[in-house]
Structure formats: C-alpha cells, structure tokens
C-alpha cells in the first residue's frame, strides 16, 4: 500500500459507505464503496460539514448543501495547485491518492538528466500533467472530455507551469495513439488512467478488462528507444495489482527489460490504523 502525505486534504472519518473529507477549508461527505465498516459516529452530523453527495436508488445522485461553501476553490500539494469543484457523480476534479504516483514519476523525470516527453492518456483534470510539467517534462495531455481538458489547463496556469511544457488534446485516446503511430511520434514515458467503462465520441464501447492489454500493446509503438517509465492506474473493482504487473511484464518489460512493480494505492485516515483503499497501480521502470 502506498499513500501520499497531504496538508490541504485529509480523511477525517470513514464508514457506512462514506468518507468524510477536508479539502482545504471545505468539508465534504462522499460515498465510498470500500468503507463497508461501521462509522464511529454519525458522519452527517459532523460540525462544519458543507455538503454531502447522496446517491439515488435509481442511479446517479445529487449534492445536498449543509452550509456555506464556495462554488470552487484551490488546494495545494507541495508547489502544485488544483481547482476543486463538486461535480456530477460525486467527483471534485481531483484524485488526491494519485499524489503518490506524481511523486514517483517526477523523481524519475528529475533524475533522468535529459529532456523527457510524456504521454498522459485519460488525463482528466491534469494532476499528473501539472506535476510532470512542473518537474520539467514535456507532457502531451489527452482526454475525450472538453470540460476536463479545460480544467487541466486552469490547473497548469494556477500552478505557474511553463505552457511550453504542455500540449492539450481533446480526442479518444486510442485513436490519438493510432494517429501518433502513423506520424512516427515517440514518447519517453506513458501513463494512463483508463475508466472501467465508457463510450467514445461516436458511441464506441470501452471495457477495461477487454481493452487494456491491447491498448498497452498499441502504446508500445510510440515509446522511444530509451523510455523511462510506463504507468497504469486502475480503479476497477476486482482488477488486482498483479494483473497490472502481468500486463507490463508481457508487453513493456518483454521489449525493454527493466523492472515492474504493482501496488495498492490508499489514503491514511485520522482513524487509528485505518487506510482507505483507492485503486491499484502498476509501473515499469527502465533500470
């Protein structure tokens, strides 16, 4: 289990399918399917709670506002800044557990002693894009959602990242990689955070279990002759870290040697000994 160290974010308490979180000065209560134990107190009665996301029995859900709160605000991780805003399907625009991977990747970039070009697929609002570009990498950020890319550009701006280090693309990730192959474009590092399920702009169906292996194989064709790393994130229930390790062993490591590791990602809570699981990651590193 790897878990990052935040100052502007914390999990106050968990249980009964929810997590009580502090995002800067704003406290939110959001559903979490991993928190299946009983909470130590009624989380909804927490003093200072600003909003709760309540699921609907028919699917989806809505935000219920309990007190005054800004429409959006900024939190920081080290020298990185991110805009936070309650959005549909309980999201806030940032996955704080991924800070552990930002640290890992930026350390690799900084120690490479050369310019590193990175392809960030399913890049969402750009947490990794901001971290890597701030570390000096040239990052190509790809996501099919215009709104998410616009938020990523805002995060780059408020983090004072050199815009020459970033390129933003609104497109289906697989189609973009296929086009880069035809162009002969190469990258020194690739990371991807694919959804469990999804649809492309023309209604194409995406299911992680059936598409991930072939996508990694496809991405091999845009790796440079001396790549630095290849990272895969997964939030799909039941897809264990060893699965990600196997995929990287059978593809990237088979072609370039190096080392592969996979691990569960989590977040410490303020409850004694409780770490909340937040998905899995696998990374290949060229050593």
C-alpha positions in Angstrom: 0.0 0.0 0.0 1.3 3.4 -1.0 -0.3 6.6 0.4 0.8 10.2 0.0 1.2 12.9 2.6 -1.1 15.9 2.1 -1.6 19.1 4.1 -4.6 20.6 2.3 -6.5 17.3 2.2 -7.4 14.7 4.8 -9.9 12.0 5.5 -11.4 12.7 8.9 -13.5 9.6 9.3 -15.0 6.7 7.3 -17.7 4.1 7.5 -21.3 3.1 6.4 -20.2 3.5 2.8 -19.0 7.1 3.2 -15.8 9.1 3.7 -15.7 12.5 5.5 -13.0 14.7 3.9 -11.4 18.1 4.3 -10.5 19.8 1.1 -8.7 22.9 2.2 -11.3 24.7 4.4 -14.3 22.8 2.9 -15.6 19.5 4.4 -17.4 17.1 2.2 -19.1 13.7 2.7 -18.9 11.4 -0.3 -19.9 7.8 -0.9 -17.0 5.2 -0.9 -17.8 1.6 -1.7 -14.7 0.4 0.2 -15.8 1.9 3.5 -18.1 -1.1 4.5 -17.4 -0.9 8.2 -19.5 1.0 10.8 -18.5 4.6 11.3 -17.5 5.6 14.8 -20.1 8.5 14.8 -22.8 9.9 12.6 -20.7 11.4 9.8 -23.6 13.6 8.6 -23.7 15.3 12.0 -20.1 16.4 11.8 -19.8 20.1 12.8 -18.7 22.2 9.8 -19.9 19.7 7.1 -20.5 21.8 3.9 -22.1 19.3 1.5 -23.0 15.6 1.1 -23.3 13.6 -2.1 -26.3 11.4 -1.8 -26.8 8.5 -4.2 -30.2 7.9 -5.8 -31.8 4.5 -5.8 -32.4 4.9 -9.5 -28.8 5.7 -10.3 -26.6 8.8 -10.0 -27.2 11.2 -7.2 -27.0 14.8 -6.1 -25.2 17.2 -3.8 -27.0 18.3 -0.7 -25.6 21.5 0.7 -25.4 21.7 4.5 -23.7 25.0 4.9 -22.0 27.9 3.2 -19.2 26.9 0.7 -17.6 28.4 -2.4 -18.6 27.2 -5.8 -15.0 26.3 -6.4 -11.7 26.7 -4.6 -8.0 25.9 -4.7 -6.0 23.4 -2.7 -2.2 22.7 -2.9 0.1 19.7 -2.9 3.7 20.9 -2.4 4.1 23.5 -5.1 1.2 22.3 -7.2 -2.3 24.0 -7.2 -5.6 22.5 -8.2 -9.1 23.8 -8.5 -11.7 21.9 -6.6 -15.4 21.9 -7.5 -18.2 19.5 -6.6 -19.4 17.9 -9.9 -21.6 15.2 -11.1 -21.3 11.6 -9.9 -19.6 12.7 -6.6 -16.4 14.0 -8.2 -14.4 17.0 -7.1 -12.0 17.3 -10.1 -9.0 15.6 -8.3 -8.0 12.2 -7.0 -5.7 13.0 -4.1 -4.4 9.4 -3.7 -2.6 9.8 -7.0 -0.1 12.2 -5.4 2.0 9.2 -4.5 2.4 8.5 -8.2 3.0 12.1 -9.0 6.0 11.9 -6.6 7.3 8.7 -8.1 7.1 9.9 -11.7 8.6 13.4 -11.0 11.5 11.8 -9.1 12.2 9.7 -12.2 12.0 12.7 -14.5 14.3 14.8 -12.4 16.9 12.1 -12.1 16.9 11.2 -15.8 19.3 14.1 -16.6 17.7 14.5 -20.0 14.5 16.0 -21.5 11.6 13.6 -21.1 8.5 13.6 -23.2 5.4 12.1 -21.6 2.1 11.0 -23.0 -0.7 11.2 -20.4 -3.8 9.3 -21.6 -7.3 9.6 -20.0 -5.6 12.5 -18.3 -8.8 14.0 -16.6 -8.1 17.4 -15.0 -4.3 17.0 -15.2 -3.0 16.2 -11.7 -0.1 14.2 -13.3 0.2 16.6 -16.1 0.8 19.5 -13.7 3.3 17.5 -11.6 5.3 16.2 -14.5 5.4 19.5 -16.4 6.4 21.3 -13.2 9.3 18.8 -12.9 10.4 19.8 -16.4 8.9 17.1 -18.6 7.2 17.8 -21.9 3.6 16.5 -21.4 1.0 15.7 -24.0 -2.3 15.6 -22.2 -5.1 13.6 -23.9 -8.8 13.3 -22.8 -12.0 13.0 -24.7 -13.8 15.5 -22.4 -13.5 19.1 -23.3 -14.6 20.2 -19.8 -11.9 18.1 -18.2 -9.2 19.4 -20.5 -10.3 23.0 -19.8 -9.9 22.4 -16.1 -6.5 20.8 -16.7 -5.4 24.0 -18.5 -6.6 26.0 -15.5 -4.6 23.8 -13.1 -1.5 24.2 -15.2 -2.0 28.0 -15.2 -2.5 28.4 -11.4 0.5 26.1 -10.8 2.7 28.5 -12.8 3.8 25.7 -15.2 5.6 26.8 -18.3 2.9 26.3 -21.0 5.7 25.3 -23.5 5.9 22.1 -21.4 2.2 21.1 -22.1 0.1 20.2 -25.1 -3.6 19.5 -24.7 -5.6 17.2 -27.0 -9.4 16.6 -26.8 -9.8 13.2 -28.5 -10.4 9.5 -28.0 -7.2 8.1 -26.5 -6.9 5.0 -28.7 -7.5 7.0 -31.9 -4.9 9.5 -30.8 -2.3 6.9 -30.2 -3.0 5.3 -33.6 -2.5 8.7 -35.3 0.7 9.3 -33.4 2.0 5.9 -34.7 1.2 6.9 -38.3 3.1 10.2 -37.6 6.1 8.4 -36.2 5.8 10.3 -32.9 7.7 8.9 -29.9 7.5 9.4 -26.1 9.9 8.6 -23.3 7.2 7.9 -20.8 3.5 6.9 -20.9 0.9 6.9 -18.1 -2.8 6.1 -18.4 -5.8 6.2 -16.0 -8.5 4.5 -18.1 -12.1 4.2 -16.9 -13.7 0.9 -16.1 -16.4 1.5 -18.6 -17.0 4.3 -21.1 -18.1 5.4 -24.6 -16.1 7.1 -27.2 -17.3 10.2 -29.1 -19.0 8.0 -31.7 -20.6 5.6 -29.2 -17.7 3.2 -29.1 -17.8 0.9 -26.1 -14.9 0.7 -23.7 -14.5 -2.0 -21.0 -11.2 -2.1 -19.2 -10.9 -5.9 -18.9 -11.2 -6.4 -22.6 -9.4 -3.3 -23.9 -6.5 -2.6 -21.5 -4.0 -5.3 -22.7 -4.4 -4.3 -26.4 -4.1 -0.6 -25.6 -0.8 -1.2 -23.8 0.4 -3.2 -26.8 -0.6 -0.3 -29.1 1.2 2.2 -26.9 4.5 0.2 -27.2 4.6 1.6 -30.8 5.0 5.2 -29.6 7.7 4.5 -27.0 11.2 5.9 -27.7 14.3 3.7 -28.0 15.2 4.6 -24.4 11.9 5.0 -22.5 11.8 6.0 -18.8 8.6 4.6 -17.4 5.1 3.3 -18.2 2.4 3.6 -15.5 -1.1 2.2 -15.4 -3.8 3.2 -12.9 -6.9 1.2 -12.3 -10.0 1.8 -10.2 -11.8 -1.3 -11.5 -13.1 -3.5 -8.7 -11.6 -6.9 -8.8 -8.6 -6.0 -11.0 -5.7 -6.8 -8.7 -2.2 -5.2 -8.8 -0.8 -8.5 -10.1 -2.9 -8.2 -13.2 -1.3 -4.8 -14.0 2.1 -6.3 -13.3 1.4 -9.2 -15.6 0.3 -6.9 -18.4 3.5 -4.8 -18.1 5.7 -7.9 -17.9 4.2 -9.3 -21.0 4.5 -6.1 -23.0 6.9 -3.3 -22.0 9.3 -5.4 -19.9 9.5 -8.0 -22.6 10.6 -5.4 -25.1 12.8 -3.2 -22.9 13.8 -5.3 -19.9 13.7 -3.1 -16.8 11.7 -3.7 -13.6 8.0 -3.9 -12.9 6.1 -3.4 -9.7 2.5 -3.1 -8.8 0.8 -1.9 -5.6 -2.4 -0.8 -4.0 -2.9 2.9 -3.6 -4.6 4.3 -0.5 -5.1 7.2 1.8 -4.4 7.5 5.5 -7.4 8.5 7.6 -7.5 10.2 11.0 -8.8 6.9 12.4 -6.2 4.8 14.2 -4.7 2.2 11.8 -7.3 2.8 9.0 -6.1 3.2 5.4 -8.8 3.6 2.8 -8.0 1.6 -0.4 -8.2 3.8 -3.6 -7.3 1.5 -6.5 -4.2 -0.1 -7.9 -1.2 1.0 -9.9 1.5 -0.8 -11.9 4.7 0.8 -13.2 7.5 -0.3 -15.5 10.8 1.5 -14.9 13.8 1.3 -17.2 16.7 0.4 -15.0 
